[in-house]
Amino acid sequence: MSIRPRSLRALGAAAAGLALIGLAACGSDEPERDENTNEIVEAGDADVFAMAVGDCVTDDAGSTGEVSEVSEVPVVPCTEPHASEVFHSYDIPASTLPAEAEMQAIVEEQCLGSFETFVGLPYEQSTLDITWLEPTSGSWDGGDRELLCMVFDPAGDVTGSLAGVAR
């Protein structure tokens, strides 16, 4: 799976020639999850295929300027400072990996389409931004179809969920 945390605001301003950014892969400390809620209760490095809506990621996806393939991302309980939060998951119903323009359209439909419900404010009025994890050709060949939409605050670390913050 790769991460393509492009600012959707930048996509609207300039659909071509965007900087692609990525998270670095980390160690192999699996996070501890609550048995009932599946929420992360102890920090660790989550397998990207085990990530879920509500997971909070500590790496700043907006800082490197490069796309990278990742297998793990550092996660913490959302009550601790973090950079982004998974707010939507979508299984891409295609037989082949969508081309970049098709993937961009899927991201805009799915991530933007779910943003207002999650944050409580339309994307165009929000100070928050969106990034995402998408399948790579290798993970696609292995059956990966999941798009994970993540919300982040460009102003810096967040403590607590961004659900319903209306900003």
C-alpha atoms as one frame of an Amber mdcrd trajectory, in Angstrom:
protein
   0.000   0.000   0.000   1.290   3.473  -0.665   0.424   6.722   0.901  -0.407
   9.620  -1.334  -1.077  12.412   1.093  -1.748  15.181  -1.328  -3.620  18.153
  -0.093  -7.020  18.040  -1.723  -6.940  21.829  -1.614  -3.884  21.678  -3.859
  -5.683  19.234  -6.160  -8.431  21.774  -6.642  -5.928  24.535  -7.339  -3.637
  22.579  -9.652  -4.630  19.102 -10.758  -1.265  18.367 -12.390   2.293  18.424
 -11.120   1.439  17.960  -7.464   4.000  17.077  -4.867   3.433  13.593  -3.532
   4.276  12.958   0.078   4.806   9.830   2.130   5.243   8.313   5.548   8.327
   6.339   6.388   7.839   2.724   7.365   8.532   2.054  11.030   9.422  -0.834
  13.310   7.201  -3.779  14.109   5.554  -2.932  17.463   1.890  -3.841  16.964
  -0.415  -1.448  18.815  -2.712  -2.762  21.523  -6.445  -2.432  20.808  -9.450
  -2.473  23.118 -11.220  -5.839  22.663 -14.692  -4.254  22.568 -14.194  -0.987
  20.692 -11.114  -1.878  18.585  -9.665   1.530  19.563  -5.911   1.764  19.981
  -5.079   1.887  23.687  -1.288   1.541  23.443   0.937   3.043  20.739   2.687
   0.889  18.187   3.340   0.384  14.500   0.122  -0.745  12.820   0.165  -2.964
   9.760  -1.522  -0.837   7.066  -3.814  -3.755   6.255  -5.060  -3.772   9.874
  -5.749  -0.039  10.113  -9.296   1.032  10.877 -11.486   4.100  10.946 -10.641
   5.977  14.143  -6.920   5.127  14.137  -4.657   8.113  14.842  -1.298   8.303
  13.036   1.688  10.133  14.518   3.789  10.836  11.401   3.272  14.172   9.680
   2.221  13.092   6.201   2.699  16.594   4.851   6.430  16.978   5.382   8.545
  14.801   3.087   7.519  15.666  -0.465   7.827  12.054  -1.659   5.495   9.106
  -2.223   6.510   5.956  -0.463   5.229   2.471  -0.033   4.589   1.603   3.563
   3.681  -1.557   5.367   3.360  -0.056   8.849   2.504   3.345  10.293   3.009
   4.609  13.846  -0.303   4.950  15.674  -1.311   6.145  19.140  -4.513   6.450
  21.134  -6.276   9.549  19.793  -6.030  11.113  23.247  -2.273  11.510  22.592
  -0.783  14.046  20.138  -0.986  12.819  16.546  -0.842  14.136  12.993  -3.856
  12.513  11.303  -6.897  10.316  11.889  -8.477   7.690   9.626 -12.066   8.826
   9.062 -13.289   6.735   6.126 -12.568   3.393   4.497 -13.689   2.384   0.998
 -13.203  -0.840  -0.956 -12.530   0.068  -4.589 -14.859  -2.058  -6.776 -12.607
  -2.287  -9.833 -11.027  -5.288 -11.525  -7.764  -3.434 -12.189  -5.873  -0.819
 -10.205  -7.279   2.580 -11.198  -4.929   4.912 -13.057  -3.829   8.051 -11.220
  -6.633  10.253 -12.589  -9.228   7.590 -11.761  -7.802   7.181  -8.272  -7.921
  10.948  -7.775 -11.620  10.936  -8.720 -12.290   8.064  -6.283 -10.414   9.894
  -3.515 -12.343  13.095  -4.142 -15.688  11.263  -4.199 -15.046   9.094  -1.159
 -12.908  11.318   1.065 -14.642  14.601   0.288 -18.004  12.847   0.323 -17.422
  11.646   3.901 -15.565  14.686   5.241 -18.537  16.853   6.256 -20.294  13.996
   8.020 -17.147  13.251  10.032 -15.855  16.775  10.746 -19.216  18.569  10.895
 -18.319  21.236   8.348 -18.007  21.172   4.533 -14.437  20.647   3.331 -14.422
  23.993   1.515 -15.144  25.809   4.813 -12.773  23.758   6.957  -9.219  24.539
   8.021  -8.512  20.782   8.058  -7.152  18.822   5.114  -7.219  15.283   3.751
  -4.593  12.682   2.959  -5.007   8.991   2.137  -3.560   5.505   1.827  -4.194
   3.720  -1.461  -3.231   0.315  -2.856   0.015  -0.134  -4.782   0.197  -2.373
  -7.839   1.814  -5.068  -5.680  -0.789  -4.901  -2.910  -3.571  -4.731  -5.530
  -2.286  -7.969  -7.065  -2.470  -9.463  -3.564  -6.145  -8.483  -3.177  -5.840
  -5.042  -1.515  -8.718  -2.775  -2.584  -8.938  -0.462   0.428  -8.697   3.314
   0.295  -8.196   4.908   3.724  -9.088   8.598   4.025  -7.339  10.557   6.772
  -7.968  14.048   8.104  -5.198  16.265   9.453  -4.684  19.772  10.762  -2.009
  21.622   8.742  -1.413  23.789  11.837   0.157  20.875  13.694  -0.378  18.045
  16.129  -3.890  17.216  17.248  -4.963  15.745  20.576  -8.346  14.001  20.573
 -10.511  12.964  17.667 -11.322  15.377  14.870 -14.836  13.899  14.677 -17.379
  16.689  14.919 -14.855  19.496  15.532 -16.492  21.709  12.871 -13.371  23.653
  12.006
